Amino acid sequence: MSEQSIFYQASQLTGEEREAFLQEKCGDDLTARQRLDKLLHAVDHAIDFLEEPAVAQIDIAEILESEEKAAAMSEQSENEPSSQNFKFLKPSEDPEVMGLIDRFEIRSVVGQGGMGIVFKARDPELDRIVAIKVLHEDKIPPFALAASRKRFIREARSMATFHSDYVIRVHEVQKDHQPPFFAMEYIHGKSLQQKIDKEGPLEVEDMLRIGIEIASGLVAAHESPNKLVHRDIKPANILLENGIERVKIVDFGLAKDSLDNSNDITSSNGEILGTVPFMSPEQAQSRIVDTRTDLFSLGATLYCMATGYPPFRGNNLTKLLHKVVSEDPIALNNVHPELPPGFCEIVSRLMQKRPDKRIQSASEIVSMLKAELTRLQEPQATPGTSFDKTIIGEFPDSEDAVKNMSSRPWYHISRGYLKIASVILLIGICSIGAIYYFNTLPDNERIDPDEFFVK
């Protein structure tokens, strides 16, 4: 059965009947299912304001054909990037330049997404290399163009409202240009996803450092004047600079501020907003979200760094969404028992289904991950469950902790032990001195204890 036939039949169904029909016909073909979901969403959306049947208003064959052409064009663009693929580029006399957009000289294509293209470009006025993100309007259905433009400009403005060493910096926004674009700093490096794909699970120290920097970038966003929520934290949206691998959070296309109470899981053209394997349960259910949705996604990203794969996997979109909402991923300490318990605990707390059960702020995560990194780098200098606590009236909270204390070498004895030993030694010296002093006094100068104490 063709996709067009599946669409016509599915458009006559609703609710569970439609879901069962699509599941039967699409099976594990996620690409076909997403395309059909997008078309059905467009029809359902149109029914709200069309008096006659929406199917009669939309040429489905034409839309499916345009989808295929767009996919072919995207594939061609990746293989043979040239100014012919991007009609909005003006010609340049320089043979090394693909074309011009405003004053910027386009050198190459960095990447393409659902609605945007990122170019490597040169700004001749400041003589610097920049990244140019352009809204690719030719790939957007006409009925979704206005919403896509709004989201695109919102992305640029969101990134420009605050500054962090760990968030990509926007230099300039051209919202009235046709098509609209914005210029941002160009990062020489790769994404965290590319690093994971190449290396597999990362070293613990690398995971902690990268996690600290992502959380630090989120602190800046969450504590900015508009209290921005990213809503799409994942390894592919984390760039790592060459050499030092410093984190740069990118793609604020889904970012929302604290005054925006909308949280539709799909865009106006039916596309899923966000990345399901890294999405929080409340976002997957289209509930109102706050900064804690980013913390869940950070936990999922840490999980991916530790295992090499996302916490939720599957080819069926419906089942995948169900996993995000209702199922817990396999605990990290069961996947890799050698991982530090403290790190596993942080990830587990971040990925709690209920937002109020998670760690509540990005700044708290920064502190916790830094403590884990210090414990890893300087184990002898890191206060754990030790006799240090006894100094302030606390005791080791488990039998294992006591065993760990007794098994430590003498040169790793905590400062608490040394303090007590010093006090005991001082008392002993004073006692011996006092006894010696009183024993050397003449008999007539010695004090009778019965006369000394007042009764």
SVG drawing of the C-alpha trace seen along z (x, -y; Angstrom):
<svg xmlns="http://www.w3.org/2000/svg" viewBox="-18 -47 79 51">
<polyline fill="none" stroke="black" stroke-width="0.4" points="0.0,0.0 1.4,-3.4 1.9,-6.2 -0.8,-8.2 -3.3,-5.3 -2.3,-4.9 -2.7,-8.6 -6.3,-8.7 -7.4,-5.8 -5.7,-7.1 -7.3,-10.6 -10.7,-9.0 -9.8,-7.5 -9.1,-9.1 -7.5,-8.3 -6.6,-4.6 -8.0,-3.4 -5.7,-5.7 -2.8,-4.7 -3.4,-1.0 -3.8,-1.4 -0.6,-3.4 1.3,-1.0 0.2,1.9 1.0,0.3 4.3,-1.5 5.7,1.1 9.3,0.0 9.6,-2.4 10.1,-5.5 10.8,-7.8 7.5,-6.9 5.6,-7.2 7.0,-10.6 6.1,-11.9 2.6,-10.6 2.2,-12.0 3.3,-15.4 0.7,-15.3 -2.1,-14.1 -1.2,-16.8 -1.5,-19.4 -4.9,-18.0 -6.1,-17.9 -4.9,-21.5 -6.7,-22.6 -10.0,-21.1 -10.1,-23.7 -10.6,-26.6 -11.9,-25.0 -15.6,-24.4 -15.2,-21.8 -13.2,-18.6 -9.5,-19.3 -8.5,-16.4 -10.1,-18.1 -8.1,-21.3 -4.7,-19.6 -3.0,-17.9 -1.4,-15.0 0.4,-13.7 1.9,-17.1 3.1,-17.3 4.6,-13.8 6.3,-14.6 7.7,-17.8 9.0,-15.9 10.9,-13.5 12.3,-16.4 13.4,-18.2 15.1,-15.0 16.9,-14.6 17.9,-18.2 19.2,-17.9 21.3,-14.8 22.6,-16.6 23.5,-19.7 25.5,-17.6 27.4,-15.9 27.8,-18.8 27.4,-22.1 27.3,-25.0 25.5,-28.3 23.1,-26.6 21.6,-24.7 21.0,-28.0 19.2,-30.5 19.3,-33.2 23.1,-33.5 24.3,-36.4 27.2,-35.7 30.8,-36.5 33.8,-37.4 36.0,-35.3 36.1,-31.7 36.7,-30.4 33.5,-32.0 30.2,-30.1 28.2,-33.3 27.3,-36.3 24.6,-36.9 24.5,-40.6 28.2,-41.4 29.2,-37.9 31.3,-35.7 30.0,-32.1 32.8,-29.6 31.2,-26.2 28.3,-24.4 28.7,-23.3 25.4,-21.6 21.7,-21.5 18.7,-20.9 14.9,-20.8 14.6,-24.5 18.1,-26.0 21.4,-25.9 24.7,-26.8 27.5,-28.2 31.1,-28.9 31.6,-32.5 34.0,-35.5 33.0,-38.9 35.1,-41.3 34.4,-44.3 35.9,-42.7 38.1,-40.2 37.0,-37.2 35.5,-33.8 31.9,-33.5 29.1,-30.9 25.9,-32.1 22.6,-30.4 20.0,-31.0 16.3,-30.1 15.9,-27.7 12.4,-28.8 12.4,-26.5 12.2,-23.5 9.3,-24.8 5.6,-24.3 3.9,-27.6 1.4,-27.1 4.3,-26.7 6.5,-29.5 5.3,-32.3 5.7,-30.1 9.1,-29.0 10.3,-32.6 9.1,-33.5 11.0,-30.5 14.1,-31.3 14.3,-34.9 13.5,-33.8 16.5,-31.5 18.9,-34.3 17.4,-36.7 17.4,-34.1 21.2,-33.5 21.9,-37.2 20.2,-38.0 23.0,-36.6 26.7,-35.7 28.5,-32.5 31.8,-31.0 29.9,-27.8 27.2,-29.1 27.7,-30.0 27.8,-33.8 25.6,-35.7 27.2,-38.7 24.4,-40.0 20.7,-39.3 19.2,-40.2 15.5,-39.5 14.3,-41.7 16.7,-40.1 15.2,-37.7 15.8,-35.0 16.4,-36.0 19.8,-35.0 22.1,-35.6 25.9,-35.5 27.5,-33.8 31.0,-32.8 32.5,-29.9 33.8,-27.0 36.6,-24.8 35.8,-21.4 33.2,-18.6 30.0,-17.8 29.8,-15.7 27.7,-13.2 30.6,-12.9 33.0,-12.3 30.8,-9.6 30.3,-8.0 34.0,-7.8 35.2,-6.9 32.3,-5.2 31.8,-5.7 34.0,-8.6 36.5,-8.6 35.0,-9.6 37.1,-12.7 36.0,-13.9 32.3,-13.2 32.6,-15.2 34.4,-18.1 32.0,-18.3 29.0,-17.9 30.3,-20.8 30.6,-23.1 27.2,-22.2 25.6,-22.8 27.5,-26.1 26.1,-27.2 22.6,-26.3 23.1,-28.3 23.7,-31.4 20.5,-30.6 18.3,-29.8 19.4,-32.8 19.2,-35.2 16.6,-38.0 14.2,-35.9 15.0,-32.6 15.5,-30.7 14.8,-27.0 16.7,-25.4 14.4,-22.3 16.8,-20.4 19.9,-19.6 21.6,-16.6 25.1,-15.5 24.5,-16.8 23.8,-20.3 27.0,-20.4 30.1,-21.6 33.6,-20.8 36.4,-23.2 39.5,-21.6 42.3,-21.1 40.8,-22.1 37.4,-20.7 35.6,-23.5 31.8,-23.2 29.7,-25.4 25.9,-24.9 24.2,-25.6 20.7,-25.6 18.3,-27.6 15.6,-27.1 13.3,-25.6 14.2,-27.9 11.3,-29.5 11.3,-32.1 9.5,-32.0 6.5,-34.0 5.8,-31.5 3.4,-28.8 3.1,-26.9 4.7,-23.5 3.3,-21.9 5.3,-18.8 4.8,-19.3 5.4,-22.3 2.8,-23.8 3.9,-21.4 3.7,-18.4 7.4,-17.9 8.4,-16.7 9.9,-19.6 12.9,-18.3 14.7,-15.0 12.7,-12.2 15.5,-10.0 16.7,-13.0 13.4,-14.6 11.9,-15.0 8.6,-13.3 6.7,-16.5 7.9,-17.8 7.0,-14.5 3.5,-14.9 3.2,-18.5 2.9,-19.8 4.2,-23.2 7.9,-22.9 10.5,-25.0 14.3,-24.9 14.1,-21.4 13.3,-19.9 16.9,-20.9 18.2,-19.1 16.5,-15.9 18.1,-16.2 21.5,-16.9 21.1,-13.7 20.2,-11.8 23.3,-13.4 25.5,-12.3 24.0,-8.8 24.9,-8.8 28.5,-9.8 28.8,-7.0 27.3,-4.3 27.7,-5.4 24.0,-5.4 20.8,-7.3 18.9,-6.1 15.8,-5.5 16.1,-3.7 13.7,-2.4 12.6,-2.8 8.9,-3.3 8.1,-6.8 5.0,-6.0 6.8,-3.3 9.8,-5.6 7.6,-8.4 6.0,-5.8 9.4,-4.8 10.3,-8.4 7.1,-9.0 6.7,-5.6 9.9,-3.6 13.2,-4.0 16.5,-3.4 18.8,-0.7 20.7,-2.1 24.2,-3.2 25.9,-1.2 24.3,1.9 25.6,1.1 29.1,0.1 29.7,1.1 33.1,-0.6 31.6,-4.0 31.8,-6.2 28.7,-5.8 28.4,-9.5 28.3,-10.1 25.7,-7.4 23.6,-8.9 23.7,-12.4 22.5,-11.0 19.7,-9.0 18.5,-12.1 18.5,-14.2 16.4,-11.6 13.6,-11.3 10.2,-11.4 8.8,-14.0 10.5,-17.4 10.2,-18.0 12.2,-14.8 15.2,-16.0 18.1,-18.1 16.5,-21.5 19.1,-23.8 21.9,-23.8 24.2,-25.6 23.7,-22.7 24.7,-20.3 27.9,-22.3 28.8,-22.0 28.0,-18.3 30.0,-17.4 32.9,-19.5 33.0,-17.6 33.0,-14.3 35.9,-15.6 37.9,-16.6 37.3,-13.3 38.5,-11.6 41.6,-13.7 42.6,-14.1 41.1,-11.1 43.4,-11.6 42.4,-15.2 38.7,-14.7 36.6,-14.5 34.4,-11.4 32.8,-9.4 35.6,-9.6 36.4,-10.4 36.4,-14.1 32.7,-13.9 33.1,-12.7 34.8,-16.0 31.5,-17.7 29.4,-15.1 28.6,-12.8 29.6,-9.2 30.3,-7.0 26.9,-6.0 27.7,-2.5 29.8,0.5 31.6,0.3 32.6,-3.3 34.2,-2.2 36.1,0.6 37.2,-2.0 38.5,-4.2 40.5,-1.4 42.0,-0.2 43.5,-3.6 47.3,-3.8 48.7,-5.8 49.8,-8.6 46.2,-9.1 44.9,-9.6 42.4,-12.5 43.0,-15.8 40.4,-14.8 42.6,-12.1 45.6,-14.4 43.6,-17.0 42.5,-14.5 46.0,-13.0 47.4,-16.5 44.9,-17.3 45.5,-14.0 49.3,-14.6 49.0,-18.1 46.8,-17.0 49.3,-14.2 52.3,-16.6 50.4,-19.0 49.4,-16.2 53.0,-14.9 54.3,-18.4 51.7,-19.1 52.5,-15.8 56.2,-16.5 55.7,-20.0 53.6,-19.0 55.9,-16.1 59.0,-18.4 57.3,-20.8 58.5,-20.8 56.0,-19.0 55.0,-22.2 54.0,-23.8 51.8,-20.9 48.1,-21.4 45.8,-19.1 43.0,-18.1 40.4,-18.2 41.3,-21.8 41.4,-22.7 37.8,-21.8 35.0,-23.9 32.2,-21.9"/>
</svg>
